[in-house]
C-alpha cells in the first residue's frame, strides 16, 4: 500500500512538472 501511495505522489509531481513545461513552452 505504501508503494502504491508513493507511485501516486510521483505521478502527481510528474503531472505538475508537465504543466509547468507546457506553460513555459506556450
PyMOL CGO cylinders between C-alpha atoms (Angstrom):
from pymol import cmd
from pymol.cgo import CYLINDER

trace = [
    CYLINDER, 0.00, 0.00, 0.00, 2.84, 2.37, 0.82, 0.3, 1, 1, 1, 1, 1, 1,
    CYLINDER, 2.84, 2.37, 0.82, 4.40, 1.75, -2.58, 0.3, 1, 1, 1, 1, 1, 1,
    CYLINDER, 4.40, 1.75, -2.58, 1.12, 2.49, -4.31, 0.3, 1, 1, 1, 1, 1, 1,
    CYLINDER, 1.12, 2.49, -4.31, 0.88, 5.79, -2.46, 0.3, 1, 1, 1, 1, 1, 1,
    CYLINDER, 0.88, 5.79, -2.46, 4.45, 6.67, -3.37, 0.3, 1, 1, 1, 1, 1, 1,
    CYLINDER, 4.45, 6.67, -3.37, 3.74, 5.96, -7.04, 0.3, 1, 1, 1, 1, 1, 1,
    CYLINDER, 3.74, 5.96, -7.04, 0.64, 8.15, -6.90, 0.3, 1, 1, 1, 1, 1, 1,
    CYLINDER, 0.64, 8.15, -6.90, 2.66, 11.00, -5.37, 0.3, 1, 1, 1, 1, 1, 1,
    CYLINDER, 2.66, 11.00, -5.37, 5.29, 10.69, -8.10, 0.3, 1, 1, 1, 1, 1, 1,
    CYLINDER, 5.29, 10.69, -8.10, 2.59, 10.67, -10.77, 0.3, 1, 1, 1, 1, 1, 1,
    CYLINDER, 2.59, 10.67, -10.77, 1.13, 13.89, -9.39, 0.3, 1, 1, 1, 1, 1, 1,
    CYLINDER, 1.13, 13.89, -9.39, 4.56, 15.51, -9.31, 0.3, 1, 1, 1, 1, 1, 1,
    CYLINDER, 4.56, 15.51, -9.31, 5.17, 14.44, -12.92, 0.3, 1, 1, 1, 1, 1, 1,
    CYLINDER, 5.17, 14.44, -12.92, 1.85, 15.93, -13.98, 0.3, 1, 1, 1, 1, 1, 1,
    CYLINDER, 1.85, 15.93, -13.98, 2.66, 19.21, -12.24, 0.3, 1, 1, 1, 1, 1, 1,
    CYLINDER, 2.66, 19.21, -12.24, 6.04, 19.31, -13.98, 0.3, 1, 1, 1, 1, 1, 1,
    CYLINDER, 6.04, 19.31, -13.98, 4.38, 18.68, -17.34, 0.3, 1, 1, 1, 1, 1, 1,
    CYLINDER, 4.38, 18.68, -17.34, 2.01, 21.58, -16.72, 0.3, 1, 1, 1, 1, 1, 1,
    CYLINDER, 2.01, 21.58, -16.72, 4.93, 23.86, -15.91, 0.3, 1, 1, 1, 1, 1, 1,
    CYLINDER, 4.93, 23.86, -15.91, 6.80, 22.78, -19.05, 0.3, 1, 1, 1, 1, 1, 1,
    CYLINDER, 6.80, 22.78, -19.05, 3.70, 23.37, -21.17, 0.3, 1, 1, 1, 1, 1, 1,
    CYLINDER, 3.70, 23.37, -21.17, 3.27, 26.85, -19.70, 0.3, 1, 1, 1, 1, 1, 1,
    CYLINDER, 3.27, 26.85, -19.70, 6.91, 27.64, -20.43, 0.3, 1, 1, 1, 1, 1, 1,
    CYLINDER, 6.91, 27.64, -20.43, 6.51, 26.29, -23.97, 0.3, 1, 1, 1, 1, 1, 1,
    CYLINDER, 6.51, 26.29, -23.97, 3.45, 28.41, -24.57, 0.3, 1, 1, 1, 1, 1, 1,
]
cmd.load_cgo(trace, "trace")
